[in-house]
Amino acid sequence: MKDTQSIRRALLAWFHADARDLPWRKTNDPYKIWVAEIILQQTRVDQGLPYYERFIAAFPTVQALAKARQDRVLKLWEGLGYYTRARNMHKAAKQIASQYHGKLPQQAEILALLPGIGRYTAGAIASIAFGERTPVVDGNVKRVLARLFNLDACVDEPAVEKELWRIAESLVPPQHPGDFNQAMMELGARICTPRKPLCETCPIAAQCVAEKLGVQEERPVRRAKKETPHYEIVVAAIHRDGRYLIGKRPEEGLLGGLWEFPGGKVLPGESHQEALKRECKEELDLSVRIGGLIATVNHAYSHFKVTLSVYRCTLPDSATPKPKFHTELKWAAPKEFRTFSFPKANHKFLPLL
């Protein structure tokens, strides 16, 4: 049986003495804590910090975010990836403004009903902003708990994850639950790292079973990663009178609400030219004249990789593109590109147009 009180005391003392100086830790504003938690879900602190500061400067309150145009929200999010996070935060802000008088609910159970707020984020907001005694379990906390208790079962299994939440809940103290939860996350991010954990500086090393047994780098046990798929993508930079044709992706799905150039996957057995003609017919209901290759761009997403081949294209004079896939089409001059939110891969070839 673990000495829960010792773990709590040691972690809180370490956190209060050594926590990173971050802007969302200087406030009890639940909105700012929410924004930080959403940004940091799939982003390192050093990468996310500038985005957080820009986002809060642009939308300092829930009401400001609720009133904003989605295009502006996505533009500020541009480069962070996982754009569903931004779209859901925008939807949730509208819901908070209309249903909760512009104030975030104080209970994790109610917060978790809002778009994009799962159990982890709800627990973080409720414990940090409102002092609710509720746990958080993210990747960092999973790793800390798996080592602390030397769990040899796969932490990706639902039954094991349920047990991790139970353990986390038992550790959260009635006083300063938000600080404790942040300490657990901070420990995983800085000390109890995936590789070569800094056990000699860990405040709870004396309680860690995996460290005592020398198996800390074997914990947590994870599912074997599948090979990352790779796709060939063709892109049509359709040019007319100094402008390029761009389309807005549907709200739901990958990169929803972002602008892009027409194109898509090359199917087995297709040449680039065949694929480009097919995609333009499917997306725009027209035939394009394909010119030279402008650029070849490699880009990695979280679950797959792509190689984009960008071709300069033109249309017959009488041709009028129709949005068969995109929700909207526009002709944009290169100087206007900065006003649109594009996927990160597109930014790698925009300067060449």
SULKAFEN-V137865 format. One line per field, one symbol per residue. ss: DSSP state (2 for helix, 1 for strand, 0 for the rest). phi: phi as a letter, one per 20 degrees, with the letter a starting at -180 (. if undefined). Layout:
BEGIN
ss = ???
phi = ???
END
This chain:
BEGIN
ss = 00022222222222222200002220000222222222200000222222222222220002222220022222222000000222222222222222200000000222200000002222222222220000000022222222220000010002222222222222200000222222222222220000000022200022202222200222001000000011111111111100111111000000000011001110000002222222222222000111111111111100011111111111100000000000011111022222200102222222000
phi = .fegfffgffffffffecffecffedbdffffffgffffegccfgfffgffgffffffcfcgffffefffgfffffegofmlfggffffffffffffedclmdfgeegfegfeegmdeffffffffffedmfebeccdfffgffffegdlfeeffefgfffffffffgffefffdlfffffffffffffddefgclfeffdffdgfeeffffemdffedfecfffffffccecdcdeedblmcdeccefggeoglgneebegqrfeegneefffffffffffeclbedeedefeaccdbdefdaccdedddfccdggefcfcfedfeacbecfgfegfededggffffdgfee
END
